Amino acid sequence: MPDLKLKEKPADSESLADRMTALGRAARAAATQLASTSAEQRNKALRGAANEIRQHSGEILKANQADMAAAQERGLGSALLDRLMLDDDRIAGMADGLETIAELPDPLGQVLAAWDRPNGLQIQRITVPLGVIGIIYESRPNVTSDAAGLCLKSGNAVILRGGSESFASSSAIWRCLQAGIESAGLPPDAVQMIATTDRDAVGYLLSSMSNYIDVVVPRGGKGLIKRVQEDARVPVIGHLEGLCHVYLHESAATGMACDIVLNAKMRRTGICGAAETVLVDRAAAARLVPALVARLLAAGCEVRGDAGVAELADGVLPASEEDWDTEYLDAIIAVRVVNDCGGAIAHIQQHGSGHTESIVAEDEQAVRRFFAEVDSAILLHNASTQFADGGEFGMGAEIGIATGRIHARGPVGAAQLTSYKYLVRGTGQLRP
Amino acid sequence: MPDLKLKEKPADSESLADRMTALGRAARAAATQLASTSAEQRNKALRGAANEIRQHSGEILKANQADMAAAQERGLGSALLDRLMLDDDRIAGMADGLETIAELPDPLGQVLAAWDRPNGLQIQRITVPLGVIGIIYESRPNVTSDAAGLCLKSGNAVILRGGSESFASSSAIWRCLQAGIESAGLPPDAVQMIATTDRDAVGYLLSSMSNYIDVVVPRGGKGLIKRVQEDARVPVIGHLEGLCHVYLHESAATGMACDIVLNAKMRRTGICGAAETVLVDRAAAARLVPALVARLLAAGCEVRGDAGVAELADGVLPASEEDWDTEYLDAIIAVRVVNDCGGAIAHIQQHGSGHTESIVAEDEQAVRRFFAEVDSAILLHNASTQFADGGEFGMGAEIGIATGRIHARGPVGAAQLTSYKYLVRGTGQLRP
């Protein structure tokens, strides 16, 4: 691993603007180079980075132990410590992840559409990189390799800014990425990292770098996403929250309905694709609610229900209006009885976050209506909301699930980190 | 035409925020309704609006005469007066334009991709409307019908804000659009217009309506676009400028090279796809430059050249560094001799705006390199840059040419005003 030092203590004479502009220029130059590289070269860089991570896992662990010690000293909570912590498995996971990304089909140079015009012009729309991507993330050090890997795969240069608590870990990983990139003969500035001593760097990046950054992807909690969306003068691909619903239509089979809700809620409660609210058709409530509540309680899940639910099952706490708008990210679920499919759709329109919803039903007409009228990034029929994931979609990896409607929606993988251009071939055509 | 009055003098007690929020809510409700409409209904609304415009052309003309008189009184320039002016032909053009949009294929419900997963999940990605689009434009009243027509076609609600100088004309057109929409049984709030007496409305729309507006499309000069990009807290699809190049490779045929440059510059000098700079390979300069300059001068075009050009032809004014960065939008062209294809690409990278560039060449390898390395929305080979147009691309109509890289790039037609969602069909799958 070459000795690529991060400027942790920049010279005072160099202003933040100067440092950020230098970073931006270097990223833009690297992006221009990357745009003309072959898939083979980019995949070689990804595999090289995976090797570097495996070879330097000891250094990465050591850096992580320093981060962990500092975090414990500062009294950070156990959830954050868990996100921050690296071990051999997690480091191997990062290396494997980069190799998986290398195996994906090349997202660049794909012909999205091709047609001929009556005047003989031949038009093609082909994929190209977005350019320079800014990734702002929090305490998970593995985002460093996951996000940079997807950017590299799609020919984009990336500027990383991780959380201060994971800075030593992220820097160690980043050095491995740069070494891998260099081993493939690509420009190391394809992946740059902002020192966390530059406290105002995020603000500067969001507000003053539209010449150098094509899009910012925030990865983290609500606070981060909100800040980015408020301050950004550059385009943002972000997700706000995942307030996911499971709707049990009256035609739902009892066993499947319970299995799906249990999986959607309890498989992992802390991810954005976890279900937060179950809506049950009134016509089937007497059949579905008792079975469902018993299963949830037995699994250790707190159940908050409206009056219609409470009268059908024991152990249900009363739900308030606020519950319909709460992303618990915990072993708590809100259950409500609705009149019919229209009632479920209206509830989701009012309270949903546009992330992922599932309908459990045997009635095909209800499914069609739900699919047509619910406006969320991902709609599922007879499947768990926890499938809302780029890997589960077969996209290999993802940088997040976008809930916005511009550019990318749903899982954001390498293919979503592309733009396109038109290539038009003529034989001397002039416009009349 | 129903008597749909625009609140030109809102009650003082109603704040701008209240009025804008009401507008936003109404647009969101209309968007929800529009998303479930059939193509037939939306096309019926477009044809209905075209009929209303034809039937009420007298009223539109009268409104336009009032706008024109006020503009002349205020001493506005002839270019602006020409953009503002409507006559029978232009009004017929608006109606025809709406009918052309009605004939286009439905951009909604298109299956962009479909695949199955090993666990049996069937995944589809299908197109859906963006939601609510804000259009901010200047003096051309026909943007009212063109832009609203494309939004309606793609199932989007739209909030229009035209320039104050064209307000009477735009309002008359807008009333026809609403009448057409109502005649098809669709919600008239699908197309709303902001009164120009709400002076701070644009600022409010850009900064405070992210809950109600999914994307803003500015249509107008540099000043407008810049203001929108600086102030927007909502996503923007915009184009900055069209500094288009024609590169004459040494393999270019003399006649075709001259024809293409003449058409690219002089067919219409004021459009964004007009060429502003010609780059000529040094190896062919002695053959190409004299013929080209003679043709340009004969056509009444001012030619500004570097030393290499000036020594090969008479009548060439000296070009300064500034010329390479100037979008003349006039009968002026800058001509420069470059060493080779790499020199042309480097010039375009430094000075281009990412809009449209053309290479004239018989050498296929040069074309491939130019297509691969130049990063603009539209690249042409042996064809005029003035083909940079949604209609010429066969997209029926466009709301502009996007030079950004997010969401849409190049001509923005009805299909580009869509997002997508994932529909996933299962048989009870749980995530392991």
Interface residues (C-beta under 8 A of the other chain):
Chain A: T32 A35 S36 W115 R117 L121 I123 R125 V128 L130 G131 S210 D214 V215 Q229 E230 R233 P235 V236 I237 M256 D259 I260 N263 R267 Q349 V367 F371 A372 E373 D375 S376 A377 I378 L379 L380 H381 N382 A383 S384 Q386 F387 D389 E392 F393 G394 G404 R405 I406 H407 R409 G410 S419 Y420 K421 Y422 L423 V424 R425 G426 T427 G428 Q429 L430 R431
Chain B: T32 A35 S36 W115 R117 L121 I123 R125 V128 L130 G131 S210 D214 V215 Q229 E230 R233 P235 V236 I237 M256 D259 I260 N263 R267 Q349 V367 F371 A372 E373 D375 S376 A377 I378 L379 L380 H381 N382 A383 S384 Q386 F387 D389 E392 F393 G394 G404 R405 I406 H407 R409 G410 S419 Y420 K421 Y422 L423 V424 R425 G426 T427 G428 Q429 L430 R431
